[in-house]
Amino acid sequence: MPHAVEVVGLSKLYGAKRAVDGLDLHVARGEVVALLGPNGAGKTTTVEILEGYRVRDGGDVRVLGQDPQSGGRAWRSRLGIVLQTNNDLAEATVAELVRHFATFFPRPRDPEEVIASVGLQDKAGTRARQLSGGQRRRLDVALGIVGRPELLFLDEPTTGFDPQARRSFWDLIEALAADGTTILLTTHYLEEAERLADRVIVVRDGRVVAEGPPADLGGRTARRAVVRWSQDGQTREVRTDTPTRTVVELTAELGEEIPGLQVLRPTLEDVYLSLIDGSPS
Ligand SMILES: Nc1ncnc2c1ncn2[C@@H]1O[C@H](COP(=O)(O)OP(=O)(O)OP(=O)(O)O)[C@@H](O)[C@H]1O
């Protein structure tokens, strides 16, 4: 089966600025891919080109088999798009908006179920402009999924969510993925990428600098572990390629329960920051 998204050598200039500079990207059908990268890396520009909202300057792009620049209505109805919040239609209520959006699609989801799935059932009668930032974002997500998209684009979907709302959003995305929806999301939350993505793609200066499953990114599993423990009232640590052997040796020396034992590997955040030259986004 062809990929849901195929991008080869994508470039986009704003004046003299190369926002996207020879970017390659593939997303398989049913895959969940997270685009990571510092502010200004070119993520939103890339995603908006894939959505057909911006015109590229070079490269080949296919989204659900179609060049987005010539994608028509039928093609667009197969996409779900969650943009960074816009304030159009803010006078309408949550239920009115979700029901209205559902009419644009041939096979929509049930609007009431969608409202419940994003946790807005108590706000169905509330005007969009009266929602909190996080509630407004959940409404954006509801509008993005009501059309039962084959491919869902999520641009920083959980910015402004409280921790509980973020976790219920993750459950929702996992349910959509289990249902076969292909998902391309951008995020600045590494925990979100780690939890949701089959694969992460790190973009810097408009190019891909690394990609892989979150557990393996940048050779993460191959990097040395730190074994740390307490002994004689002090914290001790060793760096090792064989942490299990170290723990076995410590057990022989210190007994079954090693005080304060920790085995630490670089986190996704450690690897990400090293990939983007340590400059936090
Ligand atoms: N409409 C525009 N006109 C001119 N320059 C733009 C425009 N949109 C984006 N840029 C520039 O292109 C570069 C890439 O921007 P883009 O929004 O794609 O980055 P991003 O990775 O999505 O960043 P963020 O994480 O902050 O959302 C930035 O340098 C930005 O200033």
The ligand as a MOL file (V3000), in Angstrom:
LIG
                    3D

  0  0  0     0  0            999 V3000
M  V30 BEGIN CTAB
M  V30 COUNTS 31 33 0 0 0
M  V30 BEGIN ATOM
M  V30 1 N 4.3130 33.5400 6.6190 0
M  V30 2 C 5.6240 33.6380 6.8720 0
M  V30 3 N 6.3690 34.6330 6.3490 0
M  V30 4 C 7.6730 34.7280 6.5810 0
M  V30 5 N 8.3780 33.8560 7.3540 0
M  V30 6 C 7.7030 32.8500 7.9060 0
M  V30 7 C 6.2830 32.6840 7.6970 0
M  V30 8 N 5.8940 31.5690 8.3780 0
M  V30 9 C 6.9990 31.0740 8.9730 0
M  V30 10 N 8.0750 31.8370 8.6960 0
M  V30 11 C 9.4730 31.5810 9.1430 0
M  V30 12 O 9.8400 30.2880 8.6930 0
M  V30 13 C 10.5590 29.5790 9.7050 0
M  V30 14 C 9.8380 28.2820 10.0480 0
M  V30 15 O 8.6200 28.5830 10.7100 0
M  V30 16 P 7.5850 27.4770 11.1700 0
M  V30 17 O 6.3800 28.1690 11.7200 0
M  V30 18 O 7.3700 26.5010 10.0820 0
M  V30 19 O 8.4070 26.7630 12.3580 0
M  V30 20 P 7.9130 25.7310 13.4650 0
M  V30 21 O 8.9280 24.6480 13.4790 0
M  V30 22 O 6.5190 25.3340 13.2440 0
M  V30 23 O 8.0250 26.6100 14.7920 0
M  V30 24 P 7.1490 26.5830 16.1590 0
M  V30 25 O 7.6750 25.4230 16.9360 0
M  V30 26 O 7.5380 27.8860 16.7860 0
M  V30 27 O 5.6940 26.4840 15.8100 0
M  V30 28 C 10.7010 30.5350 10.8570 0
M  V30 29 O 11.9700 31.1810 10.7470 0
M  V30 30 C 9.5910 31.5530 10.6520 0
M  V30 31 O 9.9540 32.8050 11.1620 0
M  V30 END ATOM
M  V30 BEGIN BOND
M  V30 1 1 1 2
M  V30 2 1 2 3
M  V30 3 2 2 7
M  V30 4 2 3 4
M  V30 5 1 4 5
M  V30 6 2 5 6
M  V30 7 1 6 7
M  V30 8 1 6 10
M  V30 9 1 7 8
M  V30 10 2 8 9
M  V30 11 1 9 10
M  V30 12 1 10 11
M  V30 13 1 11 12
M  V30 14 1 11 30
M  V30 15 1 12 13
M  V30 16 1 13 14
M  V30 17 1 13 28
M  V30 18 1 14 15
M  V30 19 1 15 16
M  V30 20 2 16 17
M  V30 21 1 16 18
M  V30 22 1 16 19
M  V30 23 1 19 20
M  V30 24 2 20 21
M  V30 25 1 20 22
M  V30 26 1 20 23
M  V30 27 1 23 24
M  V30 28 2 24 25
M  V30 29 1 24 26
M  V30 30 1 24 27
M  V30 31 1 28 29
M  V30 32 1 28 30
M  V30 33 1 30 31
M  V30 END BOND
M  V30 END CTAB
M  END
